[in-house]
């Protein structure tokens, strides 16, 4: 009998595992599978635990967790994956790429509250994060961006040779299966389907031409190592419009194996730490407290919001903050929850003109562009995304319009994740401290001016009836500052709250992603990246998880 079966988690037959994998790949859910084949583990009674029952426990089935589950189970290790969100990923708003924005503010969104942002008129925004198998990879906009080489150079410089530029590029190529257009420089046999569908909408080419009028050159995105310029967007979407996320690819392969178990709708309340060794986790299953044990590692892949929360609830974090909440300090690690970063954006929206066509294209992201600072050695700090529909939804009557989203690609501001209570049911507070560094506000001004210039270019005039905003009121610096403070939003890219580094005084994990001072405990997700990358983070997070799996399989 395998270790996985001895744990007391119900085992799956080979036939049911194949069936579940097919459901996941087609966008169907664990809940649907349960109705047909009794697959929803969290609904079972009598779940028990056995010390050392699993080799690895992975907390969180987001992008990183799905990668780890696949790679480690393929190597023969027994794995338990615990996901706090739903397994119901057959919902159209998850499976259908065109409906992704309908996840915002719903049951598939954690809706983490932010502290009032002083530089944004004390507005209290809400940070969305995917509440489902696949994490935000099941709810995001599916933009597919290879990171700029200068971002990877920063990671290599901070973490050493195992995180080299070449290693990261090789790891990210394992994820891509490019299926449309010119394949030069693309990976054709990776896990996730990636396509370039944006040229089908003439608005995409018009935005690129408009950007060229303000000196942004055209580039073939994801075929080169520098992001400077603008090009047609790629998306991780199947040609028939289905999301090709981590749940539908990596995890669909993992769940076919008898050495992997999954529990959904289950929150980990704390880590089991004995003498500075992590031996397992405590969680609530069907209203009962249960414990599960790992003989090798517990891996936190709960994201930039969940991973620091679990560490702090377990007594690992800033000692003064933990004592204030009545939490026993197991290990003082001051950087837990600090260095928190998020991309910020300004939506600049337009009512559609006579050339605008409301198309049901597979992809809604038409073009993406970046501009580097004067020092070309640094990654791009300006970013513009052409969203082929109005965003946020409802801003334009009848949805006949589009939005140019722009914002800081490399924010300098740093915030923190705040644990509000020792009660694990209470959500954390996210404080990204948007534009608290004055240099970020100057960058936001440049971003807004770039977006306004592109929107006013002659190439876009046939597609524009009028802007949603009053252009005449944005002529002065003060007016543009006011517009930013009133309209800036999160881009839903929370990261860096458990940063990797070489000094435990200023980082949470080392270069092997092991938590300082606690054995058999790692963090593998976007929280370990010391800096938010200039492009979308999805592919970089997957690359981190691929490299982490390689490190773990080598026994490091």
ABEGO torsion letter per residue (X at the ends): XBAAAAAGBBBBBAAAAAAAAAAAAAGBBAAAAAAAAGABAAABBGBBBBBGABABBBBEABAAAAAAAAAAAAAGBBBBBBBABBABAABAAAABAAAAAAABGBAABAGBBBBBBAAAGGBBBBBBBBBBBGEAAAABAGBBBBBBAAAAAAAAAAAEAAABAAAAAAAAAAABBBABEBABGBBAABABBBBBAAAABAAAAAAAAAAAAAGBBBBBBGABABABEBBBBBBBBBAAGBBBBAAABAAAAAAABAABBBBBGBBBABBBBBGGBBAEBBBBBGGBBBBBBBABBBBBAAEAAAAAAAAAAAGBEBAAAAAAAGBBBABBBAABGBGBBBBBBBBBBBBBBAABBBBBBABABABBBBBBBABAABBBABBBBBBABBOBBGABBGGBEBBBBBEBABBABBBBBBBABABAABBBBBBAGBGABAAAAAAAAAAAAAAAAAAABAAAAAABABBABBAAAAABAAAAAAAAAAABBBAGBBBGABBBBABAAABABBAAGBBBGBBGBBBBBAAABABBBABBAAAAAAAAAAAAAAAAAAGX
